[in-house]
Amino acid sequence: MIAAFFMAFSWGAYAQDKAYHGDGPDDVLQYVPYASLFVLKAVGVESASSWKRLAVNAAASYVFTAGTAWVLKHSIHETRPDGTDRRSFPSAHSAIAFAGAHALHKEYGRISPWVSVAGYGVAAFTAIDRVCRNRHHWYDVAVGAAIGIGTTELGYWLGDKITGEHSKYQVSMTPTALSMRIAF
């Protein structure tokens, strides 16, 4: 498995020398791990979280991931390998895919390790595809993966502070309002 991983990334590094191939399945695949979180919960697979906690943690994770990637892309002006623009670093596609995969692992990894393998596999394929399509350097997707995993941990930490059983924060939702109460 480790050999296959290194072969896949070396294939992606080789593909960087080719011309731009356009965007492809990675535009959809980046969201598959996040979508899987909610699909598995909806079909009755037991997760580590309630619906409220899952929604808050996934939303916090996504916001932190997308926000971090956006700020870095607009601060560090790394040119893409295909030369189309200067927003290569880091790979937001990889960051979002790995954030979803890590959330999937946190929610369902204890039920079956294959759920985690599938989530991280989709995320790795997304990252490799970005390199193969000449949209990113290998280090763009590596940093994107690290951002995704790190910001998911941050999102879960914050979400647990808001929705945890012993938390001093409470979130309630009604059809007309969202309120937050802080107990001292």
C-alpha positions as CSV (number, residue, x, y, z in Angstrom):
1,M,0.0,0.0,0.0
2,I,2.9,2.4,0.8
3,A,4.5,1.6,-2.5
4,A,1.3,2.3,-4.4
5,F,1.0,5.6,-2.5
6,F,4.5,6.7,-3.6
7,M,4.0,5.5,-7.1
8,A,0.8,7.5,-7.4
9,F,2.5,10.7,-6.2
10,S,5.5,10.1,-8.4
11,W,3.1,9.7,-11.3
12,G,1.6,13.0,-10.4
13,A,5.0,14.7,-10.2
14,Y,5.8,13.4,-13.7
15,A,2.4,14.7,-15.0
16,Q,3.3,18.2,-13.9
17,D,5.4,18.7,-17.0
18,K,2.4,18.3,-19.3
19,A,0.1,21.1,-20.4
20,Y,-3.1,22.1,-18.6
21,H,-5.8,19.4,-18.9
22,G,-8.7,21.4,-17.5
23,D,-10.7,20.8,-14.4
24,G,-12.3,17.4,-13.9
25,P,-13.7,15.0,-11.4
26,D,-11.8,16.7,-8.6
27,D,-14.3,19.5,-8.6
28,V,-16.9,17.1,-7.4
29,L,-14.8,14.6,-5.5
30,Q,-13.6,17.2,-3.0
31,Y,-17.1,17.2,-1.5
32,V,-17.7,13.5,-1.5
33,P,-16.2,12.9,2.1
34,Y,-18.3,15.7,3.5
35,A,-21.4,14.4,1.7
36,S,-20.7,10.9,3.0
37,L,-20.9,12.2,6.6
38,F,-24.5,13.1,6.2
39,V,-25.6,10.3,3.9
40,L,-24.3,7.7,6.3
41,K,-26.0,9.4,9.2
42,A,-29.3,9.7,7.2
43,V,-29.4,6.0,6.3
44,G,-29.0,5.1,10.0
45,V,-25.3,4.3,10.4
46,E,-24.4,5.2,14.0
47,S,-21.9,8.0,14.2
48,A,-19.9,9.5,17.1
49,S,-22.2,12.5,17.1
50,S,-25.8,13.6,17.3
51,W,-27.2,15.4,14.3
52,K,-26.7,18.8,16.0
53,R,-23.1,18.1,16.9
54,L,-22.4,16.6,13.5
55,A,-23.8,19.7,11.7
56,V,-21.9,22.2,14.0
57,N,-18.6,20.3,13.8
58,A,-18.8,19.8,10.1
59,A,-19.7,23.4,9.4
60,A,-17.0,24.7,11.7
61,S,-14.5,22.4,10.0
62,Y,-15.5,23.5,6.5
63,V,-15.4,27.2,7.4
64,F,-12.0,27.0,9.0
65,T,-10.6,24.9,6.1
66,A,-12.0,27.0,3.3
67,G,-11.1,30.3,5.1
68,T,-7.5,29.2,5.8
69,A,-7.0,28.1,2.2
70,W,-8.6,31.3,0.8
71,V,-6.5,33.6,3.0
72,L,-3.2,31.7,2.1
73,K,-4.1,31.7,-1.6
74,H,-4.6,35.4,-1.6
75,S,-1.5,36.1,0.5
76,I,1.0,33.8,-1.1
77,H,1.1,34.4,-4.8
78,E,2.4,31.1,-6.1
79,T,2.0,30.5,-9.8
80,R,0.2,27.4,-10.9
81,P,2.3,24.9,-12.9
82,D,0.1,25.6,-15.9
83,G,0.6,29.3,-15.5
84,T,-3.1,30.2,-15.5
85,D,-3.0,32.3,-12.3
86,R,-1.0,33.0,-9.1
87,R,-3.3,31.1,-6.6
88,S,-1.6,27.7,-6.5
89,F,-0.6,27.5,-2.8
90,P,-2.2,25.8,-1.0
91,S,-4.6,23.4,-2.8
92,A,-8.1,24.2,-1.5
93,H,-9.5,21.1,-3.3
94,S,-7.1,18.9,-1.3
95,A,-7.8,20.8,1.9
96,I,-11.5,20.4,1.6
97,A,-11.3,16.7,0.6
98,F,-8.9,15.9,3.5
99,A,-11.0,17.9,6.0
100,G,-14.1,15.8,5.0
101,A,-12.1,12.6,5.1
102,H,-10.8,13.4,8.6
103,A,-14.3,14.3,9.8
104,L,-15.5,11.0,8.3
105,H,-12.8,9.2,10.2
106,K,-13.7,10.9,13.5
107,E,-17.4,10.1,13.1
108,Y,-17.3,6.5,11.6
109,G,-13.7,5.3,11.9
110,R,-14.5,3.3,15.1
111,I,-17.3,1.5,13.3
112,S,-15.2,0.4,10.4
113,P,-11.7,1.3,9.4
114,W,-12.8,0.9,5.7
115,V,-14.9,4.1,6.0
116,S,-11.7,5.9,6.9
117,V,-9.8,4.2,4.1
118,A,-12.5,5.2,1.6
119,G,-12.6,8.8,2.8
120,Y,-8.8,9.3,2.8
121,G,-8.6,7.4,-0.5
122,V,-11.0,9.8,-2.2
123,A,-9.1,12.7,-0.7
124,A,-5.8,11.3,-1.9
125,F,-7.2,10.7,-5.4
126,T,-8.4,14.4,-5.4
127,A,-5.0,15.6,-4.5
128,I,-3.2,13.4,-7.1
129,D,-5.7,14.5,-9.7
130,R,-4.9,18.2,-9.0
131,V,-1.2,17.5,-9.6
132,C,-1.9,15.3,-12.7
133,R,-4.1,18.0,-14.2
134,N,-1.2,20.4,-13.8
135,R,-3.2,22.7,-11.4
136,H,-0.9,22.3,-8.4
137,H,2.6,21.4,-7.4
138,W,3.0,18.4,-5.1
139,Y,3.7,20.6,-2.1
140,D,0.5,22.6,-2.7
141,V,-1.6,19.4,-2.2
142,A,0.6,18.2,0.7
143,V,0.0,21.5,2.6
144,G,-3.6,21.5,1.6
145,A,-4.0,18.0,3.2
146,A,-2.3,19.2,6.4
147,I,-4.6,22.3,6.5
148,G,-7.7,20.1,6.0
149,I,-6.7,17.7,8.8
150,G,-5.6,20.5,11.2
151,T,-8.6,22.7,10.7
152,T,-10.9,19.7,11.2
153,E,-9.4,19.1,14.6
154,L,-9.9,22.8,15.3
155,G,-13.5,22.7,14.1
156,Y,-14.3,19.7,16.2
157,W,-12.6,21.3,19.2
158,L,-14.7,24.4,18.8
159,G,-17.9,22.5,17.9
160,D,-17.5,20.4,21.1
161,K,-17.1,23.5,23.1
162,I,-20.4,24.7,21.7
163,T,-22.4,21.5,21.7
164,G,-20.6,19.3,24.3
165,E,-22.6,17.7,27.0
166,H,-20.7,19.5,29.7
167,S,-20.3,22.7,27.7
168,K,-21.3,26.0,29.0
169,Y,-22.6,26.9,25.6
170,Q,-26.0,25.9,24.2
171,V,-27.2,26.2,20.6
172,S,-30.9,26.0,19.8
173,M,-32.4,26.2,16.3
174,T,-36.0,26.9,15.4
175,P,-37.5,27.5,12.0
176,T,-37.3,31.3,12.5
177,A,-34.1,31.8,14.7
178,L,-30.8,30.5,15.8
179,S,-29.8,31.4,19.3
180,M,-26.8,30.8,21.5
181,R,-26.8,30.9,25.3
182,I,-23.7,31.1,27.4
183,A,-23.9,29.9,31.0
184,F,-21.4,31.2,33.6
